[in-house]
Amino acid sequence: MRVFELFSGFLKYFPGGHKQISKNLQEILDYIDHSVKKHRATLDPNNPRDFIDTYLLRMEKEKSNPQTEFHQQNLIISVLSLFFAGTETSSTTLRYGFLLMLKYPHVAETP
């Protein structure tokens, strides 16, 4: 994704599917940003609900540290990475399961 960001200014002059990819990626980033804002508005420091809440609490704790890596952009990228990592893992596991059922159909028929 970083390479795409590096050349995104030049790519707008070329035709191709990258425009749709860029549009889709921006929609996902906007959705994550919206989710983060909702989490921030309903955040209970005594009862973090998930990764986003925990990250937001750490951002608050580290806000006076100029060297911190806990900021909004890293939160959005981390959530994006977790989403895609989970998607890839799930699809790989399902594919492997289907391949095993094809290879050993007698096991799939067992009640």
N, CA, C and O atoms as a MOPAC input file, in Angstrom:
PM7 MOZYME 1SCF
protein

 N      0.81900 1    -1.17300 1     0.00000 1
 C      0.00000 1     0.00000 1     0.00000 1
 C      0.87600 1     1.25500 1     0.00000 1
 O      0.50500 1     2.25000 1    -0.62300 1
 N      1.99400 1     1.23900 1     0.66100 1
 C      2.86700 1     2.40900 1     0.73200 1
 C      3.40900 1     2.78900 1    -0.64900 1
 O      3.54400 1     3.97300 1    -0.95700 1
 N      3.71700 1     1.79400 1    -1.47300 1
 C      4.20500 1     2.08100 1    -2.83000 1
 C      3.10900 1     2.78400 1    -3.61600 1
 O      3.36700 1     3.74100 1    -4.34600 1
 N      1.87700 1     2.29500 1    -3.45500 1
 C      0.75500 1     2.92500 1    -4.14200 1
 C      0.61400 1     4.38100 1    -3.71000 1
 O      0.38400 1     5.25600 1    -4.54500 1
 N      0.75000 1     4.64600 1    -2.40500 1
 C      0.65700 1     6.01400 1    -1.90600 1
 C      1.77000 1     6.88500 1    -2.48400 1
 O      1.55700 1     8.06100 1    -2.77900 1
 N      2.95200 1     6.30300 1    -2.64300 1
 C      4.09200 1     7.04000 1    -3.15500 1
 C      3.84200 1     7.52800 1    -4.58400 1
 O      4.19000 1     8.65700 1    -4.93300 1
 N      3.24000 1     6.67200 1    -5.40100 1
 C      3.04000 1     7.00400 1    -6.80800 1
 C      1.60800 1     7.41200 1    -7.14300 1
 O      1.29000 1     7.60400 1    -8.31700 1
 N      0.74300 1     7.54800 1    -6.15300 1
 C     -0.66200 1     7.84500 1    -6.42200 1
 C     -0.85400 1     9.16400 1    -7.16600 1
 O     -1.79200 1     9.28700 1    -7.95300 1
 N     -0.00600 1    10.13400 1    -6.94200 1
 C     -0.11300 1    11.40500 1    -7.63700 1
 C      0.11000 1    11.28000 1    -9.13800 1
 O     -0.50100 1    12.00400 1    -9.92400 1
 N      0.98500 1    10.36100 1    -9.53200 1
 C      1.26700 1    10.14400 1   -10.94800 1
 C      0.25600 1     9.21500 1   -11.59800 1
 O     -0.04800 1     9.35200 1   -12.78400 1
 N     -0.25900 1     8.28200 1   -10.83600 1
 C     -1.14800 1     7.27100 1   -11.39900 1
 C     -2.46800 1     7.83900 1   -11.90600 1
 O     -3.11100 1     7.23700 1   -12.76600 1
 N     -2.87500 1     8.98300 1   -11.38800 1
 C     -4.15500 1     9.54500 1   -11.82900 1
 C     -4.13700 1     9.91200 1   -13.31100 1
 O     -5.19400 1    10.08200 1   -13.91800 1
 N     -2.95000 1    10.03600 1   -13.89700 1
 C     -2.84300 1    10.37800 1   -15.31000 1
 C     -2.88600 1     9.15400 1   -16.22600 1
 O     -2.93700 1     9.29800 1   -17.44700 1
 N     -2.86400 1     7.94300 1   -15.63900 1
 C     -2.85300 1     6.72400 1   -16.42400 1
 C     -4.18500 1     5.99200 1   -16.28300 1
 O     -4.77800 1     5.97100 1   -15.20500 1
 N     -4.65300 1     5.38900 1   -17.38300 1
 C     -5.88600 1     4.60600 1   -17.28200 1
 C     -5.59700 1     3.26100 1   -16.60700 1
 O     -4.45000 1     2.81900 1   -16.53800 1
 N     -6.64100 1     2.63500 1   -16.12100 1
 C     -6.45900 1     1.30500 1   -15.55400 1
 C     -7.26900 1     1.07100 1   -14.29600 1
 O     -7.94500 1     1.95800 1   -13.77500 1
 N     -7.16800 1    -0.17800 1   -13.82800 1
 C     -7.92900 1    -0.62000 1   -12.67900 1
 C     -7.48600 1    -0.02600 1   -11.35900 1
 O     -8.19400 1    -0.14600 1   -10.35900 1
 N     -6.31700 1     0.62000 1   -11.33800 1
 C     -5.83500 1     1.20300 1   -10.09000 1
 C     -6.76500 1     2.28900 1    -9.56700 1
 O     -6.79600 1     2.55100 1    -8.36400 1
 N     -7.52800 1     2.92500 1   -10.46400 1
 C     -8.45500 1     3.96000 1   -10.01000 1
 C     -9.55900 1     3.35000 1    -9.15400 1
 O     -9.94900 1     3.92400 1    -8.13700 1
 N    -10.06000 1     2.18900 1    -9.56200 1
 C    -11.09000 1     1.51100 1    -8.77500 1
 C    -10.50800 1     0.99900 1    -7.46500 1
 O    -11.15500 1     1.07700 1    -6.42100 1
 N     -9.29400 1     0.47800 1    -7.51900 1
 C     -8.63200 1     0.00500 1    -6.29300 1
 C     -8.45400 1     1.16800 1    -5.32500 1
 O     -8.71400 1     1.03000 1    -4.12900 1
 N     -8.01700 1     2.29800 1    -5.83100 1
 C     -7.82700 1     3.47600 1    -4.99300 1
 C     -9.14800 1     3.92400 1    -4.37900 1
 O     -9.20400 1     4.27500 1    -3.20100 1
 N    -10.20200 1     3.91000 1    -5.17300 1
 C    -11.52600 1     4.30500 1    -4.68100 1
 C    -12.00200 1     3.33900 1    -3.60200 1
 O    -12.51200 1     3.76600 1    -2.56600 1
 N    -11.83600 1     2.03600 1    -3.84100 1
 C    -12.25100 1     1.03400 1    -2.85400 1
 C    -11.45200 1     1.16000 1    -1.56200 1
 O    -12.01400 1     1.08400 1    -0.47000 1
 N    -10.16100 1     1.35000 1    -1.68800 1
 C     -9.31000 1     1.50700 1    -0.51300 1
 C     -9.72400 1     2.73400 1     0.29000 1
 O     -9.76600 1     2.68600 1     1.51900 1
 N    -10.02700 1     3.82700 1    -0.39300 1
 C    -10.44600 1     5.03600 1     0.30700 1
 C    -11.76900 1     4.82000 1     1.04300 1
 O    -11.95600 1     5.34500 1     2.14100 1
 N    -12.68500 1     4.05400 1     0.44900 1
 C    -13.94900 1     3.75100 1     1.12500 1
 C    -13.71100 1     2.93800 1     2.39100 1
 O    -14.35200 1     3.17700 1     3.41500 1
 N    -12.79800 1     1.98400 1     2.32500 1
 C    -12.47100 1     1.17700 1     3.50900 1
 C    -11.83500 1     2.05200 1     4.58400 1
 O    -12.19600 1     1.95800 1     5.75700 1
 N    -10.89100 1     2.90400 1     4.18700 1
 C    -10.24500 1     3.80800 1     5.14500 1
 C    -11.25300 1     4.76300 1     5.77400 1
 O    -11.17600 1     5.05100 1     6.96800 1
 N    -12.20200 1     5.25800 1     4.97000 1
 C    -13.24300 1     6.14200 1     5.50900 1
 C    -14.11800 1     5.39400 1     6.51300 1
 O    -14.49600 1     5.95000 1     7.54400 1
 N    -14.43800 1     4.14400 1     6.21600 1
 C    -15.24300 1     3.33900 1     7.13000 1
 C    -14.50300 1     3.12800 1     8.45700 1
 O    -15.08700 1     3.26900 1     9.53100 1
 N    -13.23700 1     2.79500 1     8.36800 1
 C    -12.43700 1     2.59600 1     9.59000 1
 C    -12.36300 1     3.90300 1    10.38000 1
 O    -12.51700 1     3.89700 1    11.60100 1
 N    -12.13100 1     5.01600 1     9.69500 1
 C    -12.06500 1     6.31200 1    10.36400 1
 C    -13.38700 1     6.62200 1    11.07100 1
 O    -13.39000 1     7.12400 1    12.19600 1
 N    -14.50300 1     6.32500 1    10.41400 1
 C    -15.82200 1     6.52400 1    11.01400 1
 C    -15.98100 1     5.64700 1    12.25500 1
 O    -16.50300 1     6.09900 1    13.27400 1
 N    -15.53400 1     4.40300 1    12.17100 1
 C    -15.61000 1     3.49600 1    13.32200 1
 C    -14.76900 1     4.00600 1    14.48500 1
 O    -15.18900 1     3.93500 1    15.64000 1
 N    -13.58600 1     4.51700 1    14.17900 1
 C    -12.71500 1     5.05800 1    15.22700 1
 C    -13.39100 1     6.25500 1    15.90000 1
 O    -13.34200 1     6.38900 1    17.12200 1
 N    -14.01600 1     7.11700 1    15.11100 1
 C    -14.70900 1     8.27400 1    15.68000 1
 C    -15.86500 1     7.83500 1    16.58200 1
 O    -16.08400 1     8.42200 1    17.64100 1
 N    -16.60400 1     6.80600 1    16.16300 1
 C    -17.68600 1     6.28300 1    17.00100 1
 C    -17.13100 1     5.71200 1    18.30700 1
 O    -17.69200 1     5.93200 1    19.38000 1
 N    -16.03300 1     4.98400 1    18.20200 1
 C    -15.40700 1     4.44300 1    19.40100 1
 C    -14.96100 1     5.56200 1    20.34100 1
 O    -15.14500 1     5.48000 1    21.55600 1
 N    -14.37700 1     6.60100 1    19.76100 1
 C    -13.88700 1     7.71600 1    20.57900 1
 C    -15.05200 1     8.40100 1    21.30700 1
 O    -14.92300 1     8.79100 1    22.46700 1
 N    -16.18000 1     8.54200 1    20.61900 1
 C    -17.33400 1     9.21500 1    21.21200 1
 C    -17.96200 1     8.39600 1    22.34200 1
 O    -18.56100 1     8.96400 1    23.25500 1
 N    -17.83400 1     7.08800 1    22.29100 1
 C    -18.46200 1     6.22100 1    23.29200 1
 C    -17.44400 1     5.52300 1    24.18800 1
 O    -17.77500 1     4.55000 1    24.86600 1
 N    -16.23000 1     6.00900 1    24.19200 1
 C    -15.14100 1     5.36900 1    24.93500 1
 C    -15.35600 1     5.46800 1    26.44700 1
 O    -15.61400 1     6.54300 1    26.98900 1
 N    -15.24500 1     4.33100 1    27.09900 1
 C    -15.26300 1     4.27100 1    28.56500 1
 C    -13.87700 1     3.78500 1    28.99300 1
 O    -13.55600 1     2.61100 1    28.80900 1
 N    -13.05500 1     4.66500 1    29.55900 1
 C    -11.68600 1     4.27600 1    29.92200 1
 C    -11.61700 1     3.09900 1    30.90300 1
 O    -10.61300 1     2.38800 1    30.95400 1
 N    -12.66900 1     2.90000 1    31.66900 1
 C    -12.68700 1     1.80000 1    32.63300 1
 C    -13.16500 1     0.48500 1    32.03200 1
 O    -13.11000 1    -0.55900 1    32.68200 1
 N    -13.63300 1     0.54100 1    30.78600 1
 C    -14.17500 1    -0.66900 1    30.16800 1
 C    -13.87600 1    -0.69400 1    28.66000 1
 O    -14.79200 1    -0.55500 1    27.85000 1
 N    -12.59900 1    -0.87000 1    28.27900 1
 C    -12.28700 1    -0.92700 1    26.84000 1
 C    -12.92900 1    -2.16800 1    26.21300 1
 O    -12.85700 1    -3.26800 1    26.76000 1
 N    -13.55200 1    -1.96400 1    25.06000 1
 C    -14.30900 1    -3.02900 1    24.40400 1
 C    -13.47900 1    -3.86100 1    23.44200 1
 O    -13.75100 1    -5.04700 1    23.25400 1
 N    -12.47700 1    -3.25600 1    22.83700 1
 C    -11.76200 1    -3.96500 1    21.77900 1
 C    -10.42100 1    -3.28400 1    21.50200 1
 O     -9.96500 1    -2.43100 1    22.26400 1
 N     -9.81100 1    -3.68300 1    20.40100 1
 C     -8.50400 1    -3.14500 1    20.01600 1
 C     -8.54000 1    -1.63000 1    19.85000 1
 O     -7.63900 1    -0.93100 1    20.31400 1
 N     -9.57200 1    -1.12600 1    19.19300 1
 C     -9.64700 1     0.31300 1    18.93400 1
 C     -9.71600 1     1.09900 1    20.24300 1
 O     -9.02400 1     2.10400 1    20.40500 1
 N    -10.54900 1     0.64000 1    21.17000 1
 C    -10.63100 1     1.32500 1    22.46500 1
 C     -9.28200 1     1.31800 1    23.17900 1
 O     -8.84900 1     2.34200 1    23.70700 1
 N     -8.63100 1     0.17700 1    23.19200 1
 C     -7.33500 1     0.06500 1    23.86000 1
 C     -6.30800 1     0.97300 1    23.21700 1
 O     -5.51900 1     1.61500 1    23.91100 1
 N     -6.31200 1     1.03300 1    21.89700 1
 C     -5.37800 1     1.90400 1    21.17500 1
 C     -5.66200 1     3.37300 1    21.47900 1
 O     -4.73900 1     4.16100 1    21.68100 1
 N     -6.94500 1     3.73400 1    21.51200 1
 C     -7.31000 1     5.11700 1    21.81900 1
 C     -6.85900 1     5.50800 1    23.22700 1
 O     -6.39800 1     6.62700 1    23.45100 1
 N     -6.99600 1     4.58800 1    24.16100 1
 C     -6.53100 1     4.86000 1    25.52400 1
 C     -5.01800 1     5.06500 1    25.55700 1
 O     -4.51200 1     5.93500 1    26.26700 1
 N     -4.31000 1     4.25800 1    24.78300 1
 C     -2.85100 1     4.40800 1    24.72200 1
 C     -2.46200 1     5.72300 1    24.04000 1
 O     -1.49800 1     6.37600 1    24.44000 1
 N     -3.21700 1     6.10200 1    23.01100 1
 C     -2.96500 1     7.39200 1    22.35500 1
 C     -3.09000 1     8.52900 1    23.35900 1
 O     -2.26500 1     9.44300 1    23.37900 1
 N     -4.11300 1     8.47200 1    24.18300 1
 C     -4.32100 1     9.51000 1    25.19700 1
 C     -3.16900 1     9.53500 1    26.19300 1
 O     -2.69600 1    10.59900 1    26.59200 1
 N     -2.73300 1     8.35900 1    26.58200 1
 C     -1.63400 1     8.24700 1    27.54800 1
 C     -0.32200 1     8.78900 1    26.97400 1
 O      0.49100 1     9.36200 1    27.70000 1
 N     -0.12400 1     8.60300 1    25.67300 1
 C      1.14300 1     8.97000 1    25.01800 1
 C      1.10400 1    10.33400 1    24.32900 1
 O      2.06900 1    10.70700 1    23.66300 1
 N      0.01400 1    11.08400 1    24.47400 1
 C     -0.12200 1    12.32100 1    23.68900 1
 C      0.96400 1    13.35900 1    23.96300 1
 O      1.23800 1    14.20100 1    23.10800 1
 N      1.57900 1    13.31300 1    25.13000 1
 C      2.64400 1    14.28400 1    25.42400 1
 C      4.02000 1    13.81000 1    24.94900 1
 O      5.00400 1    14.54100 1    25.06300 1
 N      4.08700 1    12.60300 1    24.42400 1
 C      5.34600 1    12.04200 1    23.93400 1
 C      5.49100 1    12.33900 1    22.44000 1
 O      4.74000 1    11.77600 1    21.64300 1
 N      6.41600 1    13.19200 1    22.03400 1
 C      6.55900 1    13.51100 1    20.60500 1
 C      7.08100 1    12.33800 1    19.77000 1
 O      6.95900 1    12.35100 1    18.54500 1
 N      7.65500 1    11.33500 1    20.41500 1
 C      8.19300 1    10.17200 1    19.69800 1
 C      7.20000 1     9.02600 1    19.58800 1
 O      7.54900 1     7.96500 1    19.07100 1
 N      5.98600 1     9.20900 1    20.05500 1
 C      5.03000 1     8.11200 1    20.09800 1
 C      4.64200 1     7.62200 1    18.69700 1
 O      4.60200 1     8.38100 1    17.72900 1
 N      4.36500 1     6.35200 1    18.64100 1
 C      3.84800 1     5.74600 1    17.40500 1
 C      2.33500 1     5.57500 1    17.49300 1
 O      1.70100 1     5.09100 1    16.55600 1
 N      1.77000 1     5.97300 1    18.61300 1
 C      0.33300 1     5.82500 1    18.83200 1
 C     -0.38900 1     7.09600 1    18.39600 1
 O     -0.59800 1     8.01400 1    19.18800 1
 N     -0.76300 1     7.12600 1    17.11700 1
 C     -1.52800 1     8.24500 1    16.59300 1
 C     -2.58300 1     7.72500 1    15.62100 1
 O     -2.58900 1     6.54900 1    15.25600 1
 N     -3.46000 1     8.61200 1    15.21600 1
 C     -4.64500 1     8.26000 1    14.42300 1
 C     -4.29700 1     7.47100 1    13.15900 1
 O     -4.92500 1     6.45100 1    12.87600 1
 N     -3.31100 1     7.93100 1    12.40600 1
 C     -2.96500 1     7.26400 1    11.14700 1
 C     -2.49600 1     5.83000 1    11.38500 1
 O     -2.87700 1     4.92600 1    10.64200 1
 N     -1.68000 1     5.61500 1    12.40600 1
 C     -1.22600 1     4.25100 1    12.70000 1
 C     -2.37300 1     3.36800 1    13.17300 1
 O     -2.39600 1     2.17100 1    12.88900 1
 N     -3.32000 1     3.95500 1    13.89100 1
 C     -4.48700 1     3.18900 1    14.32000 1
 C     -5.28100 1     2.70700 1    13.10500 1
 O     -5.66100 1     1.53900 1    13.02800 1
 N     -5.52300 1     3.59900 1    12.17400 1
 C     -6.29600 1     3.23400 1    10.97700 1
 C     -5.55700 1     2.16500 1    10.17500 1
 O     -6.17800 1     1.20100 1     9.72900 1
 N     -4.26800 1     2.31100 1     9.98400 1
 C     -3.48500 1     1.33600 1     9.22800 1
 C     -3.43500 1    -0.00500 1     9.96700 1
 O     -3.48000 1    -1.06000 1     9.33400 1
 N     -3.34500 1     0.02800 1    11.28700 1
 C     -3.33400 1    -1.21700 1    12.06700 1
 C     -4.65500 1    -1.96300 1    11.92600 1
 O     -4.66800 1    -3.18000 1    11.74200 1
 N     -5.76000 1    -1.23800 1    12.01100 1
 C     -7.07200 1    -1.87600 1    11.85100 1
 C     -7.20600 1    -2.43800 1    10.43500 1
 O     -7.71800 1    -3.54200 1    10.25100 1
 N     -6.75200 1    -1.69100 1     9.45000 1
 C     -6.78500 1    -2.17000 1     8.06400 1
 C     -5.96300 1    -3.44900 1     7.91800 1
 O     -6.40700 1    -4.40400 1     7.28100 1
 N     -4.77900 1    -3.46800 1     8.49800 1
 C     -3.91600 1    -4.65100 1     8.42800 1
 C     -4.55900 1    -5.84700 1     9.10900 1
 O     -4.50200 1    -6.96200 1     8.58900 1
 N     -5.16900 1    -5.62900 1    10.26300 1
 C     -5.84000 1    -6.72000 1    10.96200 1
 C     -7.00800 1    -7.26700 1    10.14500 1
 O     -7.23400 1    -8.47600 1    10.09600 1
 N     -7.73700 1    -6.37000 1     9.51200 1
 C     -8.86900 1    -6.80100 1     8.68500 1
 C     -8.40200 1    -7.66900 1     7.52100 1
 O     -8.94200 1    -8.75200 1     7.29700 1
 N     -7.40300 1    -7.19800 1     6.78300 1
 C     -6.92800 1    -7.96200 1     5.63100 1
 C     -6.20300 1    -9.23600 1     6.04400 1
 O     -6.30800 1   -10.25300 1     5.35900 1
 N     -5.47000 1    -9.19500 1     7.15100 1
 C     -4.79100 1   -10.40600 1     7.62400 1
 C     -5.81600 1   -11.46500 1     7.99400 1
 O     -5.64600 1   -12.63900 1     7.66700 1
 N     -6.87700 1   -11.05500 1     8.67300 1
 C     -7.93400 1   -12.00300 1     9.03700 1
 C     -8.65100 1   -12.55500 1     7.82200 1
 O     -9.00500 1   -13.73400 1     7.79100 1
 N     -8.86700 1   -11.71900 1     6.82500 1
 C     -9.53100 1   -12.16400 1     5.60100 1
 C     -8.68300 1   -13.19900 1     4.88000 1
 O     -9.19900 1   -14.22600 1     4.43800 1
 N     -7.40700 1   -12.94400 1     4.76100 1
 C     -6.50800 1   -13.88200 1     4.07100 1
 C     -6.41900 1   -15.20400 1     4.82100 1
 O     -6.47400 1   -16.26700 1     4.20400 1
 N     -6.28300 1   -15.15300 1     6.13100 1
 C     -6.17700 1   -16.37500 1     6.92200 1
 C     -7.43800 1   -17.21200 1     6.79000 1
 O     -7.36200 1   -18.42800 1     6.61200 1
 N     -8.58500 1   -16.57600 1     6.87400 1
 C     -9.85500 1   -17.30200 1     6.77100 1
 C    -10.01100 1   -17.94500 1     5.39800 1
 O    -10.39000 1   -19.11200 1     5.29900 1
 N     -9.72200 1   -17.19700 1     4.34700 1
 C     -9.88600 1   -17.75300 1     3.00400 1
 C     -8.90300 1   -18.89500 1     2.75500 1
 O     -9.25300 1   -19.87700 1     2.10100 1
 N     -7.68400 1   -18.78000 1     3.26600 1
 C     -6.69900 1   -19.85100 1     3.10700 1
 C     -7.14400 1   -21.10200 1     3.85000 1
 O     -7.00800 1   -22.21000 1     3.33000 1
 N     -7.66700 1   -20.94400 1     5.04700 1
 C     -8.14000 1   -22.08400 1     5.83200 1
 C     -9.31600 1   -22.76100 1     5.13800 1
 O     -9.35900 1   -23.98800 1     5.05600 1
 N    -10.26500 1   -21.98400 1     4.63900 1
 C    -11.41000 1   -22.55900 1     3.92400 1
 C    -10.95600 1   -23.29100 1     2.65500 1
 O    -11.42700 1   -24.39100 1     2.36600 1
 N    -10.05500 1   -22.68500 1     1.91600 1
 C     -9.55800 1   -23.31700 1     0.69600 1
 C     -8.89000 1   -24.65700 1     1.01000 1
 O     -9.11400 1   -25.64300 1     0.30800 1
 N     -8.08200 1   -24.69200 1     2.04900 1
 C     -7.40800 1   -25.92100 1     2.44300 1
 C     -8.43100 1   -26.98900 1     2.85600 1
 O     -8.28700 1   -28.16000 1     2.50200 1
 N     -9.45500 1   -26.58400 1     3.60000 1
 C    -10.51000 1   -27.52100 1     3.99600 1
 C    -11.24200 1   -28.08800 1     2.79500 1
 O    -11.52100 1   -29.28600 1     2.74800 1
 N    -11.55700 1   -27.24400 1     1.82800 1
 C    -12.23800 1   -27.71800 1     0.62000 1
 C    -11.34900 1   -28.66700 1    -0.18000 1
 O    -11.83100 1   -29.66300 1    -0.71800 1
 N    -10.06900 1   -28.36600 1    -0.25800 1
 C     -9.14600 1   -29.25800 1    -0.96400 1
 C     -9.07000 1   -30.61800 1    -0.28200 1
 O     -9.01600 1   -31.64600 1    -0.95700 1
 N     -9.06500 1   -30.63400 1     1.04200 1
 C     -9.05900 1   -31.91100 1     1.77000 1
 C    -10.33900 1   -32.69900 1     1.51700 1
 O    -10.29600 1   -33.92000 1     1.37200 1
 N    -11.48400 1   -32.00400 1     1.46400 1
 C    -12.74400 1   -32.70600 1     1.18000 1
 C    -12.74500 1   -33.26700 1    -0.23700 1
 O    -13.28800 1   -34.34700 1    -0.46800 1
 N    -12.14500 1   -32.55400 1    -1.18900 1
 C    -12.04900 1   -33.07600 1    -2.54600 1
 C    -11.13100 1   -34.29400 1    -2.61400 1
 O    -11.41500 1   -35.26200 1    -3.32000 1
 N    -10.04800 1   -34.23000 1    -1.88400 1
 C     -9.08000 1   -35.32700 1    -1.90200 1
 C     -9.60400 1   -36.55300 1    -1.14200 1
 O     -9.32600 1   -37.68500 1    -1.53600 1
 N    -10.35000 1   -36.34100 1    -0.07100 1
 C    -10.87800 1   -37.42800 1     0.75600 1
 C    -12.39700 1   -37.30700 1     0.86500 1
 O    -12.91600 1   -36.98400 1     1.93400 1
 N    -13.11700 1   -37.56400 1    -0.23700 1
 C    -14.57200 1   -37.37000 1    -0.20800 1
 C    -15.29200 1   -38.30800 1     0.77000 1
 O    -16.38100 1   -37.99000 1     1.24800 1
 N    -14.68700 1   -39.45800 1     1.06400 1
 C    -15.33500 1   -40.38300 1     2.00200 1
 C    -15.43500 1   -39.77700 1     3.40000 1
 O    -16.35500 1   -40.10800 1     4.14700 1
 N    -14.50800 1   -38.89900 1     3.76400 1
 C    -14.55600 1   -38.24800 1     5.07000 1
 C    -15.68600 1   -37.21600 1     5.10200 1
 O    -16.36700 1   -37.06200 1     6.11500 1
 N    -15.87400 1   -36.51900 1     3.99500 1
 C    -16.93300 1   -35.51500 1     3.92700 1
 C    -18.31400 1   -36.15900 1     3.99800 1
 O    -19.26700 1   -35.51800 1     4.44100 1
 N    -18.43900 1   -37.41300 1     3.56900 1
 C    -19.73400 1   -38.10200 1     3.58000 1
 C    -20.07200 1   -38.69400 1     4.93900 1
 O    -21.22500 1   -39.05100 1     5.17800 1
 N    -19.11100 1   -38.80600 1     5.82400 1
 C    -19.33700 1   -39.40100 1     7.13300 1
 C    -20.31700 1   -38.55700 1     7.93500 1
 O    -20.12500 1   -37.34900 1     8.07500 1
 N    -21.40400 1   -39.20600 1     8.48200 1
 C    -22.38500 1   -38.43000 1     9.25500 1
 C    -21.84100 1   -37.97600 1    10.58900 1
 O    -22.54600 1   -37.31500 1    11.35100 1

